[in-house]
């Protein structure tokens, strides 16, 4: 249990080193701006197996994936350091829901550097989703995870 607490603490404290420069315009943009994206769950190093985020693409790429653990997510910037993902339950397989959200926590087994289009659209550099364990908020139509 102490290892779990330390992992959560480390996740919250690690800064995104690649996000050093921000213009004053970026700092003042609306926090309600969002982007839709398709998300493939898993680990990039393990060919999208296991837990975490393996790939994020533009939302229109969703139909390009034939199967697997995928979802459409609406992504919001929250403050200067965090991003909120709303993973749509629509079209998500029951196995995907059970594996990635069923415990009440979203587990990321390795750091994932998100694509540039997310940071560009939301007025901040692309976030790095750090290895860690993140609480899941279960809503009627989606799951919310704050990274």
N, C-alpha and C positions, 0 to 999 in steps of 0.2 A: 504494500500500500504506500510506503514511503517513496518507492521508485515512481509510482503513478503521480504523487503529489509533486515530486521534483520535476518530472517531465512536463507537467502542466505549468509549473512556475517558470521553467526554462523557456517554454513556448511563448509565454507572455512577455519575457524580458529581452529576447533576441531582437535587435534592430535589423532592419533591412539595409545592408551596407550599400547596395546598388542604388539606393533611393536617396542619395545625398543632395541633389540639386532639385529645387522646386522654384518656379517663378512666383511672384506675388499674385499673379492672375490665378494660378493653379490653387493657391492657398485659399482664395476667396470664392471658389466655385461652389455651387449648391451641393449640399450633402445628399440631396434626394435624387441626384442623377444616377441612372443605372444602365446596365448593359445586359442583354440576353446572350447566353453562351451555352454550347453543348459541352457536357462534362463526362469524361470517361473515367470511371473509378479504377483504382489499382495503383501499382508502383511502376514507374517507367523502367526501372532496372529489372523488373520481373515480367516484362511483356504484358503489362496491365493486369497482373494477378495480385492477389492479396488486398490490402487496404490502403487508402489514400486517394490522391488525384493523379491520374496517369497522363491525362491530356485535356486541354481546354481549347475549343475552337469556336468560331462564330456559330451562332444558333442555327443558321441555315445548313450547317454540316451535320446536324443531328440525323437526318435521313441517310447519310452516307455510311453509317455504322449498321451492319447487318444484325448484330446481336451483341450481347455482353451487358456489362453493368454501366449503363449510361443514363443521363438525365439532362433535362434543360434546366438551367439555373439563371435566375436574375441576380446580378451582382451589384452591390451598392458599396460606395466608400463610406466608412464610418470614422470620422475624425481623421487624424493624420496617419495613423498606424494600422488601422484595421479595415477589413472588407467583410461584408455580410453576404453570404450566399443563401439564396432561397431556392432549394432544389425542388422542382415540381414533381409531385407524385404521379401526375398524368403520364401514362405510358410506361412508368417505371415497373419493372418486374417485381413480383413479391419476394423472390430470392434476393434481389438487389436491396430492397427495403430492409429485409431481415439482416443481411450481411453487413450493410454499411450504416444503418440507422437504428436497428433493432435494440441495441444495448442502451440507447439514450446518449451515446457518445460517437463522434465521428473520429476515427483513428487514422492518423497520417504517419506512415512508417518511414518515409524519407521526405526531405525537403523537396518542394516543387516550385520552380520559378515560372510564374504565370507568363503568358504571351504578352507582348508589348501592346496589342490593341486594347487590352483591359485598362492599363494605366493611361494610355493616350485618351481613351474615351472618357475616363472618369477624372481626368485632370491631375494625375499623379503618376509616378513611375509604377511599373508593373510590380505587384506585390510578390513576395516569396512566401509561400505557405510552408511554415516550419513543421518539422516532425513534432508530433504531439497528440494529445487527446483533447478533443473539443466537445463541449456539451451541445446536444441537439435539442432544438425546440420543435416539437411536433405539432403542426397546425393541420387543419382539415385538408388543405390542398397542397401543402408543401412542408419541407423540413428547413429550418433555419440553422445555419452554423456561422459563428463569428470567428474569422481567422485574423 
